[in-house]
Every structure is written in structure tokens, then in C-alpha cells.
Amino acid sequence: MRMAWSRTKRGLGNFWQGLREWCGDAAYENYRRCTERRGLKNVLSREQFYVEQLNKKYSRPNRCC
Amino acid sequence: MKRVLQILIWGVVAGVAATALATIALHRGEPISATWFVLAAVCSYLVAYRLYSAFIAAKLLALDGTRATPSERRDDGRDFVPTNKWVLFGHHFAAIAGPGPLVGPTLAAQFGYLPGTLWLIAGAAFAGCVQDFVILFCSIRRDGKTLGEMARQEVSKRGGFIAQLAVLAIMIILLGVVALVIVNALKSSPWATFTLAATIPIALLLGLYLRFIRPGRVLEASLAGVALVLFAVVAGQWVANSPAWSKAFTLSGVALTFAIIAYGFAASALPVWMLLAPRDYLSAFIKAGAIFSLAAGILLVRPHVLMPPLTRFVDGNGPVFAGKIFPFCFITIACGAISGFHSLISSGTTPKMIQRETHARFIGYGAMLMESFVGVMAMVAACAMTPGVYFAINSPAQIVGTAPEAAARTISNWGYPLSAATMASLAHSVGEQTLWNRAGGAPSLAVGMAQIFSTTIGGERLLSIWYHFAIMFEALFILTVLDAGTRVGRFMIQELGGRVWKPFGRMNWYPAILLSSAIIVAAWGYFLYQGVVDPLGGINSLWPLFGISNQLLAAVALVVATTILLKMGRVKWIWVTLLPMAWLVVITMTASYEKIFSLNPRIGFLSFADALAAQISAGAIPAAKIAETQRVIFNQRLDAAVTAVLAVMILVLVAEAIVQWHAILSRGKEPVLHETPYVATQWAEGD
């Protein structure tokens, strides 16, 4: 019973994380992890990162017919 | 033992696929259950994925799991981001799935369910998925280069230029056509118009929230936005029932045309965070929800398909669009089977985010199979309604007439019984004033979806809510393509213009932004306007033009893929990309020839223009209508010229490629491959 619960919890957690990554909610956290790993100094704020990502995304074909 | 069991299981899946395909192909007489369509599609996809995509991955591409992908080598958390394969599959699917696989099969249902369904399944397995998969692989091996860059490097400079031009051409035609689908869906419908208009302030609110209050918190904002949009669907009913509000939101085709043109301009010129991006978030969530619900609804309801396998319109005289199955079925069903536009996504963001080269099979091939399944569901939804109703909704007034009784008689005489009372009652049930002559595919798909949804939840009582939910879903979906496409088109025009006059290429210089937005909007707006004033309803002329340009781009992608594979020495397996490429060239060339030169005025642009000119000369057109008729004549000749340019472009590219291939095969030229050098992955197997 406990194993089933922990599996369900893990499954739901993975789904939630996947959903956050899919819709872009987790993008800034991923970016921060990357800058920390690489020791970068000039780090964008959450707001700057959001606007920069949008400008890049919508300057090339990203939605199909 | 395990292997024997595997063979046995796959044998059973293949057997079910064959039985289901044979059933839908050979069934005659009584209506057939939609379950056979689902079984035929799903089991065929499973077999294609298990066998054909594995063969391509192993023999043709030799995917290498030990090779570091661009996302590993260049990981910067911004452009190059290693992404879980399921999440990337979702990203890729959301990007490739547009209105095409919904509208195309709905229009092609006029031939009956059989030709479209078979092409959706076979075309995806042997052409569409192959294109997406191979182009994704080629782009991964080139640090995420775009199709245009790969064409320039691997085929020729001219090839790259043609690819760029093809992208711009398809963008303009595509935007005009999809906008026409919205206009035909919203025309004289205050409920639908209000619902869609309400999404604009909702998107603006979301944009402000995401920019200033909680930057980047997409999930919470989108869920709140989706709730507001669903409320707007319900509120649309109150608007439709109020005489004053109803009048304000009852717009003619021309008024809607200018409203959509103004919206496209605003979305392109305003900062992206304000309107475009939040609308895209809303659309992505509603798209995922509606597609999932449609699949679940079809599985639960298992409706009967009432359309015959083949209708009398295989002879080319269909009321929805004119032309025989070959080549027009393959042109009409563009995105559900193969879409050139997908190659732009496969060589865009996806290759920069893929974690392992071996994931390309699941993402490239798998996501396209899923898109094809959306097309099969749209076919089922369109064919599950009474054929008479389907033809009444999709036939333009010039074919069936404007008086309901006479139109019902015409459709009944075709062999599809229908009464004017049936149409009046259906329109009343879905909360519309009329459903006659609503060409474009969206309203008939919405009726089909609403009937499936209401059988699952709410019954007759909720039919009107479901219908307007479906219309809102389709229109929101299409507006997202429209505004994102307009913005990308603006960038392309600025880039091209910047070569002539440098300041024009500055992406943050407002005069250039406004001018380039006006140019791109005027270009697709012109096609939209000509579709709205076209006496045959516009779809007859413009959808085939869109199909031709989309398949042209697919041919460009497959030419690039074939050239790269030849350079890689994969001559033995080159038929994998060469055959679909040859097939696309044949269908685009045949369709282009027929659209330009056919003597049937409903097919040939020039013969229609000549027929109208003859009517003017004979004095058959009233004086008040002469200017309008001359405009239609000009538009038909323009469409003929555009089609000719598209056809010449593909011929030039194929000729360029054949010269290259000959040089490679005759060893006259040492093939130069522009792959990034091999770097071993540092990630462990399970990463």
C-alpha cells in the first residue's frame, strides 16, 4: 500500500514537473541552474529572461499550420 | 522465448491493423463504426513506428547515442537546453499541430471517408514522419541549423534562397487561407464572434500579469486565462440572446476581414509579451484539452460514420472544392499526412533541446504519427454527421443556391437526403441563425465535434455550448498561427529589406517594425479579402493553393534530406526519402498544372477568369457588378501566376539537386558534408 502511494506520489510529481517544463514555467529555474553550473556572472533577472525568451521564440517559425 | 512472444504480439497488432484497414476499405452499405478507424490508425502507427522508424534509425541514419547533441555541447540555459524526451515530444507536438490536420480532412471528406483516411495513415507513415524525423536528425548533426541554412550549405546557394522564398510564400498564403476559415466560421455568428473577441482582453490581462506581476509564471496565468475563456464561451449565449449586443457582434465577412487584418497588425507590431505570447499559452492549453477530449469522446461514443466510403464527387465535380481525388485529395489533406511547414519546426527549436540523438526517432517520427491521428479524428467527426448536412454546411451558395428549400432539393438530388427543416432545427440547436453555406471546414467540424461531445456530456441541452466551444477552439488555434506567422513574416521582410537599406533590418526600430508589419499584413490580407469576395466562397481557390505551397516546402525539405543522405553514402536506402519526394513533386506539379490550365472553370484559374471575361463581353453581367467581376478576374489571374511561380521554384530546386546527385554518384565531385565533428557524450546512459 505504502509502495503504491509512493509510486503514485512520484508519478504525480513527475507529471507536475513535466507540465511546468512543457509550458515554460520552469525555464528560469533551468537557466539559473545552468548559470550556476557554468559559473556565469551576468545573470538575467526573471523578468529579463522571460522577455528575452519570448522575443527569441516568436522571431522564427514556432507554430505550424 | 521473449523474442517469440514479441513477434507474436507484433503479429497480432499487424493483423488487427490489416483487418481494420480491410474493413474500412471494403465495407459497403450500412454505416460503419468509428472504432474501426481508431483501430486501423493506432495499430498501423504502432507497426510503422516499431518497424519502419526503427529501420530508418538503424540503417538510413545510424543514430548514435554516444554522440553529444547540440544541447549538451552548447548548453546555455537559453537556446540550447537539454530537455526530457517526453517534455520535448509535447513541445514539438504543440508546435506542429495546427488547424491543418483538422480542416484538411474535413474538406477532403467530400470524396467519402476512404481516400482521405488511407492517405492520412499511409502518407504519415511513409512521407510525413520520414520528413520530420530525417530533417530533425540533419539539424541535430548541424548544431540546430535551419532548413534554409542546410539547403544553402548542402544543396546550393540558390537552393537556400529558394527555400527562404518558399517559406515566405507559404507563410503569406497560409495566413490568408486560415484567416478565411475564421471569417467563414464567425460570419453572422454573434456568439462565436463575441467569444473570440473576448480572448483579446483576456490575453492582454495575462500578458500584463506575466510581465509585471509574476514574470514567467505561465502555468498559473494560463489556467486562470483558460477559465476566463470558458466563461466567455458561456457568456456568448447571453450576448446572442440580447438584441442590442447581438447586433453589435453580428459582422459581415468583409467587416470580419478588416477586424482580423487589424488584429494581425497589432499582434505583429506590439511587444510580443503583451498579446501574442499570452494568446499562445491559452491556445496551447485549450488545444491539448480539446484534442484529448475529442479522442476520448470518439472512443467513448464510438459514433457511426454515415458518409459513404466514396461519394459521387470522386469525379471531380465536388461542391466543397473542384478536382479529382488525384491530385486534389493529397493537396487538400496537407498537414495530417505530410507538411513542409513541419520541417521548419524540426530544424528550429527541437534540435537545440534534444538530449540524445536516439530521441529523434520518438520525437520526429512519433509526434507526426500523433498529428496524423488528429487528422483521422477530424475525418471521423466530419463523416459522422449526415452527408446531406455535411454538404449543406460546406457548399457555397453559388453551387446549391441561397433558398433553403431549393438547396435541400439540390443536395437530395445528389443522393444525400436533406430537408430545409433539418438544417433549421440543427442551426437552432447549436445556437446559430443558419448553417447553410458555411464553407471552410471549421463549422462542419464544430458540428461534428459538438455532436460527439454532447453525446458524452449534457445531451441536446449542451449542443450549442459544445458547438461554440469547438468554434472557439478552432478560431483560437488559427489566430495563434495567424499572429505568430505574421510576426515571423515581419522578421523575414525586415531581414530581406535590411539587405537593401540597413536601418530597415533593425528589429527594434519602430518605423521599420510598422512598415514591415503593414507589408506582411497587406500581403496575406489581400488573399483573405479575395477569398471573402470570391463568388465560389474562396476555399475552392485558396485551400488548394495553400496545399500546393505546403507540399512544395515538403518537397524542398526532402530534396535537402536526400542530398545529405547521398553525401553520407546511404545510396542503398535513398528510396526512403527519394520516393516521397518524387511523389510530392508529381502531385504538386499535376495540381499546379490543373489549377492553372484546366478547362473546367471551377478548377482552372485562367479558364474561370476567361469565362467571367466572356460573360462581361456578352453583356451577361449587370453594369453594377462589372467592377466586382473584373476584380475577381484579376484575382484568378494572380492566383495562376502565384501557382506558376511556386511550380517553377520546385523545378529549379529539383534540377539543382539532380546536378548535385549526379556529381556525387559519378564521383565527379568529392561530397562535402557540413556536419559538426563527433564529440562523445559525457552523460551516463540513463541521463
Interface residues (C-beta under 8 A of the other chain):
Chain A: G18 L19 R20 E21 W22 C23 G24 D25 A27 Y28 N30 Y31 R32 R33 C34 T35 R38 R46 E47 F49 Y50 V51 E52 Q53 L54 N55 K56 K57 Y58 S59 R60 P61 N62 R63 C64 C65
Chain B: D75 D76 G77 R78 D79 V81 T83 N84 W86 V87 G90 H91 A94 A95 I96 A97 G98 P99 G100 T146 V167 M171 L174 V178 L210 R211 P215 G216 R217 V218 L219 S222 V272 W273 L276 A277 D280 Y281 A284 F285 A334 C335 S339 F341 H342 L344 I345 G348 T349 T480 V481 A484 G485 R487 V488 F491 M507 F546 N550
